[in-house]
Amino acid sequence: MMTNKTRRSFTVDFKHEAVSLLTSSGRPLIQVAAGLGIQPSMLRSWRGSVDGAARASIGSTLPASKMMPSADQIEIRRLRRELEQAQMERDVLKKSHRHLLGSSEMRFCFIEDNRQVYPVRLMCAVL
């Protein structure tokens, strides 16, 4: 039995936001892609196309002061990182609720099993 898979399409705004999240979060590309529910290769491709478009549009005619982010942009990036950190902590707690009630061995097993998904330091702090 064959099933027809429909190809998902993403808006340009979504792609830009995904690349912005990747650059501002400091997290590995694989974790950001997993959080967004997309393949890492897609995010990598979007990052390359956004970087190329940004380089082409900036050119060498803009003064250095125009390339500096504003205070609002810096604050938005900081708040996005904080939100992402809080969401990861929430996700760890949701996923590990039964491990919290168990022995320390169970916590260590949870950390070992999820070290590719979440930063170890974050899991240790939350658990």
MMTF fields as JSON, N, C-alpha, C and O atoms, coordinates in Angstrom:
{
  "mmtfVersion": "1.0.0",
  "mmtfProducer": "UNKNOWN",
  "numBonds": 507,
  "numAtoms": 508,
  "numGroups": 127,
  "numChains": 1,
  "numModels": 1,
  "chainsPerModel": [1],
  "groupsPerChain": [127],
  "chainIdList": ["A"],
  "bondAtomList": [4, 2, 8, 6, 12, 10, 16, 14, 20, 18, 24, 22, 28, 26, 32, 30, 36, 34, 40, 38, 44, 42, 48, 46, 52, 50, 56, 54, 60, 58, 64, 62, 68, 66, 72, 70, 76, 74, 80, 78, 84, 82, 88, 86, 92, 90, 96, 94, 100, 98, 104, 102, 108, 106, 112, 110, 116, 114, 120, 118, 124, 122, 128, 126, 132, 130, 136, 134, 140, 138, 144, 142, 148, 146, 152, 150, 156, 154, 160, 158, 164, 162, 168, 166, 172, 170, 176, 174, 180, 178, 184, 182, 188, 186, 192, 190, 196, 194, 200, 198, 204, 202, 208, 206, 212, 210, 216, 214, 220, 218, 224, 222, 228, 226, 232, 230, 236, 234, 240, 238, 244, 242, 248, 246, 252, 250, 256, 254, 260, 258, 264, 262, 268, 266, 272, 270, 276, 274, 280, 278, 284, 282, 288, 286, 292, 290, 296, 294, 300, 298, 304, 302, 308, 306, 312, 310, 316, 314, 320, 318, 324, 322, 328, 326, 332, 330, 336, 334, 340, 338, 344, 342, 348, 346, 352, 350, 356, 354, 360, 358, 364, 362, 368, 366, 372, 370, 376, 374, 380, 378, 384, 382, 388, 386, 392, 390, 396, 394, 400, 398, 404, 402, 408, 406, 412, 410, 416, 414, 420, 418, 424, 422, 428, 426, 432, 430, 436, 434, 440, 438, 444, 442, 448, 446, 452, 450, 456, 454, 460, 458, 464, 462, 468, 466, 472, 470, 476, 474, 480, 478, 484, 482, 488, 486, 492, 490, 496, 494, 500, 498, 504, 502],
  "bondOrderList": [1, 1, 1, 1, 1, 1, 1, 1, 1, 1, 1, 1, 1, 1, 1, 1, 1, 1, 1, 1, 1, 1, 1, 1, 1, 1, 1, 1, 1, 1, 1, 1, 1, 1, 1, 1, 1, 1, 1, 1, 1, 1, 1, 1, 1, 1, 1, 1, 1, 1, 1, 1, 1, 1, 1, 1, 1, 1, 1, 1, 1, 1, 1, 1, 1, 1, 1, 1, 1, 1, 1, 1, 1, 1, 1, 1, 1, 1, 1, 1, 1, 1, 1, 1, 1, 1, 1, 1, 1, 1, 1, 1, 1, 1, 1, 1, 1, 1, 1, 1, 1, 1, 1, 1, 1, 1, 1, 1, 1, 1, 1, 1, 1, 1, 1, 1, 1, 1, 1, 1, 1, 1, 1, 1, 1, 1],
  "groupList": [{"groupName": "MET", "atomNameList": ["N", "CA", "C", "O"], "elementList": ["N", "C", "C", "O"], "formalChargeList": [0, 0, 0, 0], "bondAtomList": [1, 0, 2, 1, 3, 2], "bondOrderList": [1, 1, 2], "singleLetterCode": "M", "chemCompType": "L-PEPTIDE LINKING"}, {"groupName": "THR", "atomNameList": ["N", "CA", "C", "O"], "elementList": ["N", "C", "C", "O"], "formalChargeList": [0, 0, 0, 0], "bondAtomList": [1, 0, 2, 1, 3, 2], "bondOrderList": [1, 1, 2], "singleLetterCode": "T", "chemCompType": "L-PEPTIDE LINKING"}, {"groupName": "ASN", "atomNameList": ["N", "CA", "C", "O"], "elementList": ["N", "C", "C", "O"], "formalChargeList": [0, 0, 0, 0], "bondAtomList": [1, 0, 2, 1, 3, 2], "bondOrderList": [1, 1, 2], "singleLetterCode": "N", "chemCompType": "L-PEPTIDE LINKING"}, {"groupName": "LYS", "atomNameList": ["N", "CA", "C", "O"], "elementList": ["N", "C", "C", "O"], "formalChargeList": [0, 0, 0, 0], "bondAtomList": [1, 0, 2, 1, 3, 2], "bondOrderList": [1, 1, 2], "singleLetterCode": "K", "chemCompType": "L-PEPTIDE LINKING"}, {"groupName": "ARG", "atomNameList": ["N", "CA", "C", "O"], "elementList": ["N", "C", "C", "O"], "formalChargeList": [0, 0, 0, 0], "bondAtomList": [1, 0, 2, 1, 3, 2], "bondOrderList": [1, 1, 2], "singleLetterCode": "R", "chemCompType": "L-PEPTIDE LINKING"}, {"groupName": "SER", "atomNameList": ["N", "CA", "C", "O"], "elementList": ["N", "C", "C", "O"], "formalChargeList": [0, 0, 0, 0], "bondAtomList": [1, 0, 2, 1, 3, 2], "bondOrderList": [1, 1, 2], "singleLetterCode": "S", "chemCompType": "L-PEPTIDE LINKING"}, {"groupName": "PHE", "atomNameList": ["N", "CA", "C", "O"], "elementList": ["N", "C", "C", "O"], "formalChargeList": [0, 0, 0, 0], "bondAtomList": [1, 0, 2, 1, 3, 2], "bondOrderList": [1, 1, 2], "singleLetterCode": "F", "chemCompType": "L-PEPTIDE LINKING"}, {"groupName": "VAL", "atomNameList": ["N", "CA", "C", "O"], "elementList": ["N", "C", "C", "O"], "formalChargeList": [0, 0, 0, 0], "bondAtomList": [1, 0, 2, 1, 3, 2], "bondOrderList": [1, 1, 2], "singleLetterCode": "V", "chemCompType": "L-PEPTIDE LINKING"}, {"groupName": "ASP", "atomNameList": ["N", "CA", "C", "O"], "elementList": ["N", "C", "C", "O"], "formalChargeList": [0, 0, 0, 0], "bondAtomList": [1, 0, 2, 1, 3, 2], "bondOrderList": [1, 1, 2], "singleLetterCode": "D", "chemCompType": "L-PEPTIDE LINKING"}, {"groupName": "HIS", "atomNameList": ["N", "CA", "C", "O"], "elementList": ["N", "C", "C", "O"], "formalChargeList": [0, 0, 0, 0], "bondAtomList": [1, 0, 2, 1, 3, 2], "bondOrderList": [1, 1, 2], "singleLetterCode": "H", "chemCompType": "L-PEPTIDE LINKING"}, {"groupName": "GLU", "atomNameList": ["N", "CA", "C", "O"], "elementList": ["N", "C", "C", "O"], "formalChargeList": [0, 0, 0, 0], "bondAtomList": [1, 0, 2, 1, 3, 2], "bondOrderList": [1, 1, 2], "singleLetterCode": "E", "chemCompType": "L-PEPTIDE LINKING"}, {"groupName": "ALA", "atomNameList": ["N", "CA", "C", "O"], "elementList": ["N", "C", "C", "O"], "formalChargeList": [0, 0, 0, 0], "bondAtomList": [1, 0, 2, 1, 3, 2], "bondOrderList": [1, 1, 2], "singleLetterCode": "A", "chemCompType": "L-PEPTIDE LINKING"}, {"groupName": "LEU", "atomNameList": ["N", "CA", "C", "O"], "elementList": ["N", "C", "C", "O"], "formalChargeList": [0, 0, 0, 0], "bondAtomList": [1, 0, 2, 1, 3, 2], "bondOrderList": [1, 1, 2], "singleLetterCode": "L", "chemCompType": "L-PEPTIDE LINKING"}, {"groupName": "GLY", "atomNameList": ["N", "CA", "C", "O"], "elementList": ["N", "C", "C", "O"], "formalChargeList": [0, 0, 0, 0], "bondAtomList": [1, 0, 2, 1, 3, 2], "bondOrderList": [1, 1, 2], "singleLetterCode": "G", "chemCompType": "PEPTIDE LINKING"}, {"groupName": "PRO", "atomNameList": ["N", "CA", "C", "O"], "elementList": ["N", "C", "C", "O"], "formalChargeList": [0, 0, 0, 0], "bondAtomList": [1, 0, 2, 1, 3, 2], "bondOrderList": [1, 1, 2], "singleLetterCode": "P", "chemCompType": "L-PEPTIDE LINKING"}, {"groupName": "ILE", "atomNameList": ["N", "CA", "C", "O"], "elementList": ["N", "C", "C", "O"], "formalChargeList": [0, 0, 0, 0], "bondAtomList": [1, 0, 2, 1, 3, 2], "bondOrderList": [1, 1, 2], "singleLetterCode": "I", "chemCompType": "L-PEPTIDE LINKING"}, {"groupName": "GLN", "atomNameList": ["N", "CA", "C", "O"], "elementList": ["N", "C", "C", "O"], "formalChargeList": [0, 0, 0, 0], "bondAtomList": [1, 0, 2, 1, 3, 2], "bondOrderList": [1, 1, 2], "singleLetterCode": "Q", "chemCompType": "L-PEPTIDE LINKING"}, {"groupName": "TRP", "atomNameList": ["N", "CA", "C", "O"], "elementList": ["N", "C", "C", "O"], "formalChargeList": [0, 0, 0, 0], "bondAtomList": [1, 0, 2, 1, 3, 2], "bondOrderList": [1, 1, 2], "singleLetterCode": "W", "chemCompType": "L-PEPTIDE LINKING"}, {"groupName": "CYS", "atomNameList": ["N", "CA", "C", "O"], "elementList": ["N", "C", "C", "O"], "formalChargeList": [0, 0, 0, 0], "bondAtomList": [1, 0, 2, 1, 3, 2], "bondOrderList": [1, 1, 2], "singleLetterCode": "C", "chemCompType": "L-PEPTIDE LINKING"}, {"groupName": "TYR", "atomNameList": ["N", "CA", "C", "O"], "elementList": ["N", "C", "C", "O"], "formalChargeList": [0, 0, 0, 0], "bondAtomList": [1, 0, 2, 1, 3, 2], "bondOrderList": [1, 1, 2], "singleLetterCode": "Y", "chemCompType": "L-PEPTIDE LINKING"}],
  "groupTypeList": [0, 0, 1, 2, 3, 1, 4, 4, 5, 6, 1, 7, 8, 6, 3, 9, 10, 11, 7, 5, 12, 12, 1, 5, 5, 13, 4, 14, 12, 15, 16, 7, 11, 11, 13, 12, 13, 15, 16, 14, 5, 0, 12, 4, 5, 17, 4, 13, 5, 7, 8, 13, 11, 11, 4, 11, 5, 15, 13, 5, 1, 12, 14, 11, 5, 3, 0, 0, 14, 5, 11, 8, 16, 15, 10, 15, 4, 4, 12, 4, 4, 10, 12, 10, 16, 11, 16, 0, 10, 4, 8, 7, 12, 3, 3, 5, 9, 4, 9, 12, 12, 13, 5, 5, 10, 0, 4, 6, 18, 6, 15, 10, 8, 2, 4, 16, 7, 19, 14, 7, 4, 12, 0, 18, 11, 7, 12],
  "groupIdList": [1, 2, 3, 4, 5, 6, 7, 8, 9, 10, 11, 12, 13, 14, 15, 16, 17, 18, 19, 20, 21, 22, 23, 24, 25, 26, 27, 28, 29, 30, 31, 32, 33, 34, 35, 36, 37, 38, 39, 40, 41, 42, 43, 44, 45, 46, 47, 48, 49, 50, 51, 52, 53, 54, 55, 56, 57, 58, 59, 60, 61, 62, 63, 64, 65, 66, 67, 68, 69, 70, 71, 72, 73, 74, 75, 76, 77, 78, 79, 80, 81, 82, 83, 84, 85, 86, 87, 88, 89, 90, 91, 92, 93, 94, 95, 96, 97, 98, 99, 100, 101, 102, 103, 104, 105, 106, 107, 108, 109, 110, 111, 112, 113, 114, 115, 116, 117, 118, 119, 120, 121, 122, 123, 124, 125, 126, 127],
  "secStructList": [7, 7, 7, 7, 7, 7, 7, 7, 7, 7, 7, 2, 2, 2, 2, 2, 2, 2, 2, 2, 2, 2, 2, 2, 2, 7, 7, 7, 2, 2, 2, 2, 2, 2, 2, 2, 6, 1, 7, 2, 2, 2, 2, 2, 2, 2, 2, 2, 2, 2, 2, 2, 2, 2, 2, 2, 2, 2, 6, 6, 6, 1, 7, 2, 2, 2, 2, 1, 7, 7, 2, 2, 2, 2, 2, 2, 2, 2, 2, 2, 2, 2, 2, 2, 2, 2, 2, 2, 2, 2, 2, 2, 2, 2, 2, 6, 2, 2, 2, 2, 2, 1, 7, 2, 2, 2, 2, 2, 2, 2, 2, 2, 2, 6, 6, 6, 6, 1, 7, 2, 2, 2, 2, 2, 2, 2, 7],
  "xCoordList": [0.839, 0.0, 0.896, 1.765, 0.69, 1.496, 0.75, -0.457, 1.493, 0.889, 1.565, 2.774, 0.781, 1.326, 1.753, 0.948, 3.008, 3.506, 3.424, 3.874, 2.854, 2.822, 4.058, 4.491, 4.588, 5.801, 5.416, 4.59, 6.022, 5.717, 6.433, 7.549, 5.775, 6.422, 6.446, 5.545, 7.48, 7.679, 7.763, 8.313, 7.218, 7.256, 8.664, 9.476, 8.928, 10.238, 10.445, 11.557, 9.38, 9.483, 9.874, 10.706, 9.279, 9.621, 11.094, 11.79, 11.561, 12.961, 13.895, 14.898, 13.559, 14.398, 14.389, 15.427, 13.223, 13.132, 13.92, 14.569, 13.864, 14.609, 16.104, 16.824, 16.576, 18.006, 18.374, 19.452, 17.502, 17.753, 17.844, 18.712, 16.957, 16.995, 18.303, 18.909, 18.73, 19.98, 21.162, 22.001, 21.233, 22.386, 22.355, 23.408, 21.162, 21.091, 21.123, 21.475, 20.764, 20.633, 21.96, 22.124, 22.895, 24.153, 24.048, 25.013, 22.882, 22.7, 23.145, 23.181, 23.483, 23.858, 22.699, 21.53, 23.047, 22.069, 21.103, 19.909, 21.585, 20.742, 19.664, 18.52, 20.014, 19.031, 17.976, 16.789, 18.413, 17.46, 16.497, 15.29, 17.041, 16.195, 15.196, 14.028, 15.643, 14.736, 13.639, 12.481, 13.995, 13.005, 11.972, 10.822, 12.366, 11.444, 10.702, 9.756, 11.127, 10.474, 10.856, 10.051, 12.089, 12.558, 13.866, 14.491, 14.262, 15.518, 16.698, 16.599, 17.806, 18.976, 19.486, 19.987, 19.36, 19.838, 19.038, 19.581, 17.746, 16.92, 17.41, 17.583, 17.632, 18.081, 19.461, 19.737, 20.314, 21.651, 21.547, 22.264, 20.662, 20.454, 19.898, 20.349, 18.927, 18.35, 19.401, 19.454, 20.243, 21.301, 22.238, 22.64, 22.587, 23.463, 22.824, 23.49, 21.549, 20.895, 20.682, 20.789, 20.385, 20.212, 21.547, 21.618, 22.612, 23.941, 24.367, 24.922, 24.105, 24.469, 23.686, 24.243, 22.396, 21.565, 21.97, 21.96, 22.326, 22.744, 24.047, 24.207, 24.981, 26.262, 26.058, 26.703, 25.165, 24.922, 24.228, 24.521, 23.315, 22.58, 23.388, 23.189, 24.288, 25.067, 26.11, 26.238, 26.849, 27.888, 28.936, 29.005, 29.733, 30.776, 30.459, 31.322, 29.251, 28.915, 28.375, 28.345, 27.941, 27.392, 28.505, 29.478, 28.38, 29.354, 29.199, 28.154, 30.234, 30.223, 29.111, 28.576, 28.747, 27.7, 26.348, 25.522, 26.096, 24.822, 24.723, 23.62, 25.855, 25.854, 25.683, 25.433, 25.808, 25.681, 24.207, 23.37, 23.877, 22.483, 22.055, 22.868, 20.789, 20.274, 20.087, 20.163, 19.842, 19.621, 18.384, 18.364, 17.355, 16.151, 16.44, 15.94, 17.243, 17.582, 18.395, 18.196, 19.298, 20.105, 19.209, 19.366, 18.271, 17.338, 16.453, 16.21, 15.977, 15.146, 15.934, 15.406, 17.172, 18.002, 18.193, 18.115, 18.449, 18.651, 17.376, 17.44, 16.233, 14.972, 14.655, 14.098, 15.004, 14.794, 15.647, 15.185, 16.903, 17.768, 17.199, 17.198, 16.711, 16.122, 14.888, 14.709, 14.045, 12.843, 13.205, 12.607, 14.169, 14.59, 15.154, 14.899, 15.924, 16.482, 15.344, 15.365, 14.36, 13.231, 12.43, 11.967, 12.266, 11.537, 12.287, 11.677, 13.613, 14.391, 14.286, 14.133, 14.368, 14.239, 12.875, 12.775, 11.823, 10.481, 10.406, 9.833, 10.988, 10.946, 11.677, 11.218, 12.808, 13.556, 12.694, 12.606, 12.059, 11.216, 10.031, 9.683, 9.41, 8.268, 8.686, 7.967, 9.855, 10.313, 10.841, 10.82, 11.312, 11.999, 11.204, 11.767, 9.933, 9.167, 9.252, 9.319, 9.25, 9.325, 10.742, 10.92, 11.746, 13.12, 13.403, 14.281, 12.671, 12.864, 12.451, 13.02, 11.464, 10.969, 11.823, 11.732, 12.633, 13.435, 14.782, 15.017, 15.638, 16.964, 17.867, 17.523, 19.02, 19.979, 20.484, 20.874, 20.476, 20.868, 19.94, 20.378, 18.658, 17.687, 17.952, 17.81, 18.336, 18.641, 19.859, 19.882, 20.868, 22.067, 21.754, 22.288, 20.898, 20.49, 19.742, 19.949, 18.865, 18.131, 19.1, 18.959, 20.077, 21.059, 21.841, 22.052, 22.263, 23.025, 22.187, 22.682, 20.929, 20.049, 19.695, 19.386, 19.734, 19.27, 20.382, 20.106, 21.612, 22.729, 22.837, 23.462, 22.246, 22.245, 21.12, 21.154, 20.122, 18.96, 19.132, 18.86, 19.581, 19.719, 21.161, 21.865, 21.6, 22.942, 23.007, 22.079, 24.09, 24.25, 24.194, 23.568, 24.842, 24.859, 23.442, 23.126, 22.601, 21.22, 20.458, 19.734, 20.62, 19.912, 20.341, 19.508, 21.642, 22.128, 21.541, 21.161, 21.468, 20.925, 19.432, 18.959, 18.708, 17.265, 16.938, 16.034, 17.67, 17.388, 17.974, 17.837],
  "yCoordList": [-1.162, 0.0, 1.241, 1.376, 2.135, 3.344, 4.52, 4.68, 5.331, 6.543, 7.73, 7.727, 8.729, 9.949, 10.885, 11.276, 11.232, 12.175, 13.564, 13.799, 14.467, 15.84, 16.555, 16.348, 17.368, 18.093, 19.353, 20.142, 19.529, 20.727, 21.918, 21.799, 23.061, 24.278, 25.271, 25.291, 26.081, 27.031, 28.436, 28.645, 29.385, 30.767, 31.322, 30.793, 32.385, 33.05, 33.573, 33.523, 34.075, 34.569, 33.455, 33.662, 32.273, 31.145, 30.786, 30.529, 30.77, 30.431, 31.442, 31.069, 32.731, 33.767, 33.656, 33.811, 33.387, 33.236, 32.006, 32.045, 30.932, 29.724, 29.996, 29.576, 30.696, 31.027, 32.0, 31.889, 32.943, 33.893, 33.172, 33.486, 32.208, 31.413, 30.641, 30.566, 30.075, 29.321, 30.206, 29.813, 31.394, 32.261, 32.892, 33.128, 33.17, 33.858, 32.912, 33.33, 31.649, 30.749, 30.166, 29.867, 30.006, 29.374, 27.858, 27.195, 27.303, 25.857, 25.23, 25.903, 23.949, 23.255, 23.219, 23.197, 23.215, 23.202, 22.038, 22.2, 20.884, 19.689, 19.894, 19.486, 20.52, 20.754, 21.766, 21.587, 22.836, 23.847, 23.236, 23.466, 22.455, 21.816, 20.864, 20.836, 20.087, 19.164, 19.934, 19.516, 21.046, 21.861, 22.449, 22.648, 22.729, 23.293, 22.216, 22.514, 20.969, 19.874, 19.798, 19.385, 20.199, 20.151, 19.371, 19.104, 19.017, 18.297, 19.264, 20.412, 18.826, 19.69, 20.189, 21.309, 19.368, 19.775, 20.968, 21.822, 21.019, 22.16, 23.442, 24.468, 23.371, 24.552, 24.994, 26.189, 24.026, 24.341, 25.064, 26.034, 24.592, 25.214, 26.631, 27.558, 26.791, 28.12, 29.079, 30.24, 28.589, 29.44, 29.905, 31.069, 29.002, 29.371, 30.385, 31.317, 30.219, 31.162, 32.517, 33.546, 32.54, 33.815, 34.532, 35.745, 33.793, 34.402, 34.989, 36.086, 34.256, 34.737, 35.971, 36.905, 35.986, 37.151, 38.354, 39.482, 38.124, 39.232, 39.832, 41.052, 38.975, 39.485, 40.271, 41.298, 39.793, 40.476, 41.816, 42.783, 41.888, 43.134, 44.164, 45.363, 43.738, 44.687, 45.376, 46.601, 44.584, 45.158, 45.886, 45.716, 46.678, 47.403, 48.885, 49.661, 49.303, 50.716, 51.184, 52.389, 50.27, 50.675, 50.962, 50.211, 52.026, 52.28, 51.257, 50.618, 51.105, 50.1, 50.372, 49.431, 51.637, 51.95, 51.395, 51.094, 51.249, 50.708, 49.201, 48.659, 48.526, 47.076, 46.675, 45.503, 47.597, 47.299, 47.119, 47.901, 46.101, 45.914, 46.997, 47.49, 47.352, 48.364, 47.75, 46.534, 48.611, 48.138, 47.242, 46.261, 47.582, 46.753, 45.365, 44.366, 45.299, 44.001, 43.156, 41.945, 43.798, 43.072, 42.538, 41.393, 43.356, 42.935, 41.79, 40.839, 41.872, 40.8, 39.499, 38.441, 39.56, 38.346, 37.756, 36.541, 38.636, 38.173, 37.493, 36.425, 38.11, 37.537, 36.224, 35.311, 36.124, 34.859, 33.743, 32.612, 34.069, 33.059, 32.62, 31.43, 33.584, 33.24, 32.359, 31.377, 32.712, 31.928, 30.515, 29.54, 30.416, 29.1, 28.266, 27.065, 28.901, 28.203, 27.688, 26.535, 28.537, 28.139, 27.013, 26.102, 27.072, 26.019, 24.695, 23.64, 24.748, 23.513, 22.933, 21.722, 23.792, 23.31, 22.666, 21.615, 23.295, 22.741, 21.384, 20.436, 21.296, 20.04, 18.923, 17.78, 19.252, 18.244, 17.755, 16.553, 18.689, 18.296, 17.449, 16.469, 17.823, 17.054, 15.637, 14.672, 15.531, 14.236, 13.352, 12.125, 13.989, 13.218, 13.081, 12.696, 13.38, 13.391, 12.066, 12.08, 10.947, 9.672, 9.406, 8.676, 9.988, 9.811, 10.627, 10.272, 11.708, 12.545, 11.812, 12.031, 10.949, 10.216, 8.99, 8.428, 8.581, 7.376, 7.658, 8.731, 6.688, 6.798, 7.693, 8.083, 8.004, 8.823, 8.077, 8.702, 6.754, 5.965, 6.236, 6.324, 6.366, 6.652, 8.021, 8.201, 8.983, 10.323, 10.267, 10.892, 9.51, 9.389, 8.7, 9.081, 7.698, 7.022, 7.979, 7.977, 8.8, 9.778, 10.752, 11.064, 11.228, 12.169, 11.506, 12.114, 10.29, 9.578, 9.359, 9.517, 8.999, 8.727, 9.991, 9.903, 11.156, 12.392, 13.408, 14.577, 12.978, 13.933, 14.488, 15.53, 13.818, 14.336, 15.343, 16.116, 15.335, 16.206, 17.499, 18.586, 17.38, 18.53, 18.64, 17.633, 19.838, 19.988, 19.296, 19.405, 18.597, 17.852, 18.793, 18.481, 19.932, 20.898, 21.334, 21.482, 21.537, 21.945, 20.829, 21.093, 19.585, 18.469, 18.296, 18.036, 18.438, 18.308, 19.385, 19.11, 20.598, 21.696, 21.492, 21.753, 21.033, 20.857, 19.651, 19.711, 18.558, 17.331, 17.411, 16.471],
  "zCoordList": [0.0, 0.0, 0.0, 0.861, -0.95, -1.059, -0.45, -0.633, 0.273, 0.813, 0.165, -0.067, -0.12, -0.703, 0.415, 1.261, 0.404, 1.391, 0.795, -0.326, 1.541, 1.074, 1.601, 2.735, 0.776, 1.131, 1.888, 1.429, 3.047, 3.826, 3.211, 2.705, 3.263, 2.787, 3.947, 4.786, 3.975, 5.055, 4.478, 3.397, 5.204, 4.749, 4.916, 5.675, 4.2, 4.298, 5.714, 6.24, 6.333, 7.707, 8.669, 9.553, 8.503, 9.363, 9.196, 10.178, 7.965, 7.705, 8.359, 8.968, 8.226, 8.835, 10.358, 11.001, 10.93, 12.38, 12.847, 13.892, 12.085, 12.447, 12.43, 13.336, 11.407, 11.318, 12.433, 13.017, 12.731, 13.813, 15.149, 15.965, 15.382, 16.593, 16.689, 17.758, 15.583, 15.557, 15.93, 16.74, 15.347, 15.591, 16.97, 17.563, 17.496, 18.782, 19.978, 21.081, 19.779, 20.923, 21.392, 22.575, 20.485, 20.862, 20.967, 21.347, 20.633, 20.683, 19.375, 18.344, 19.404, 18.174, 17.18, 17.564, 15.918, 14.838, 14.983, 14.734, 15.375, 15.493, 16.555, 16.357, 17.678, 18.739, 18.31, 18.582, 17.636, 17.182, 16.161, 16.222, 15.224, 14.209, 14.856, 14.469, 15.834, 16.524, 17.249, 17.251, 17.858, 18.553, 17.616, 18.006, 16.393, 15.406, 14.624, 13.896, 14.773, 14.063, 12.595, 11.761, 12.275, 10.891, 10.835, 11.862, 9.636, 9.439, 9.576, 9.143, 10.165, 10.28, 8.926, 8.828, 7.888, 6.568, 6.037, 5.336, 6.374, 5.947, 6.613, 5.956, 7.93, 8.664, 8.18, 8.07, 7.895, 7.377, 6.038, 5.791, 5.187, 3.883, 4.041, 3.368, 4.924, 5.146, 5.674, 5.267, 6.588, 7.14, 6.035, 6.007, 5.129, 4.024, 3.095, 2.645, 2.805, 1.894, 2.553, 1.885, 3.841, 4.541, 4.657, 4.458, 4.979, 5.067, 3.729, 3.672, 2.659, 1.329, 0.941, 0.365, 1.25, 0.931, 1.763, 1.272, 3.013, 3.876, 3.377, 3.359, 2.97, 2.458, 1.179, 0.964, 0.33, -0.94, -0.719, -1.423, 0.243, 0.448, 1.215, 1.017, 2.082, 2.872, 2.011, 2.029, 1.262, 0.418, 1.244, 2.461, 0.594, 1.321, 1.431, 1.842, 1.077, 1.102, 2.441, 2.69, 3.324, 4.602, 5.599, 5.668, 6.365, 7.419, 8.537, 8.662, 9.345, 10.412, 11.417, 12.003, 11.632, 12.606, 12.183, 13.044, 10.892, 10.406, 10.632, 10.701, 10.746, 10.913, 12.377, 12.655, 13.306, 14.725, 15.072, 14.621, 15.867, 16.258, 17.252, 18.034, 17.212, 18.127, 19.514, 19.688, 20.485, 21.855, 21.921, 22.663, 21.144, 21.12, 20.554, 21.073, 19.494, 18.902, 19.882, 19.986, 20.588, 21.58, 22.687, 23.112, 23.159, 24.204, 23.719, 24.461, 22.495, 21.934, 21.867, 22.207, 21.439, 21.384, 22.768, 22.952, 23.758, 25.127, 25.64, 26.248, 25.393, 25.849, 25.141, 25.749, 23.868, 23.147, 23.737, 23.884, 24.078, 24.7, 26.044, 26.359, 26.847, 28.144, 27.966, 28.688, 27.009, 26.755, 26.31, 26.765, 25.438, 24.956, 26.101, 26.18, 26.993, 28.151, 29.04, 29.472, 29.309, 30.153, 29.497, 30.183, 28.175, 27.476, 27.544, 27.72, 27.404, 27.51, 28.908, 29.068, 29.935, 31.309, 31.521, 32.152, 30.993, 31.101, 30.409, 30.946, 29.214, 28.461, 29.199, 29.214, 29.81, 30.576, 31.736, 31.988, 32.44, 33.572, 33.125, 33.784, 32.006, 31.51, 31.135, 31.394, 30.525, 30.034, 31.172, 31.076, 32.245, 33.284, 34.572, 35.597, 34.552, 35.797, 36.562, 37.791, 35.882, 36.609, 37.118, 38.093, 36.469, 36.923, 38.178, 38.966, 38.367, 39.547, 40.812, 41.882, 40.686, 41.842, 42.15, 43.242, 41.213, 41.383, 42.028, 42.584, 41.94, 42.542, 41.701, 40.585, 42.263, 41.524, 40.287, 39.301, 40.339, 39.168, 37.99, 36.843, 38.292, 37.23, 36.619, 35.41, 37.446, 36.93, 36.014, 34.954, 36.438, 35.609, 34.282, 33.24, 34.322, 33.082, 32.162, 30.949, 32.754, 31.955, 31.285, 30.103, 32.046, 31.484, 30.355, 29.306, 30.561, 29.535, 28.28, 27.164, 28.462, 27.318, 26.53, 25.342, 27.167, 26.532, 26.287, 26.019, 26.376, 26.213, 24.795, 24.593, 23.814, 22.444, 22.227, 21.27, 23.112, 22.958, 23.758, 23.249, 25.005, 25.891, 26.375, 26.454, 26.695, 27.273, 28.644, 29.445, 28.901, 30.148, 31.342, 32.355, 31.224, 32.324, 32.704, 33.885, 31.701, 31.929, 32.649, 33.609, 32.189, 32.813, 34.26, 35.129, 34.529, 35.898, 36.8, 37.938, 36.296, 37.085, 37.358, 38.465, 36.366, 36.517, 37.389, 38.222, 37.2, 37.963, 39.344, 40.127]
}
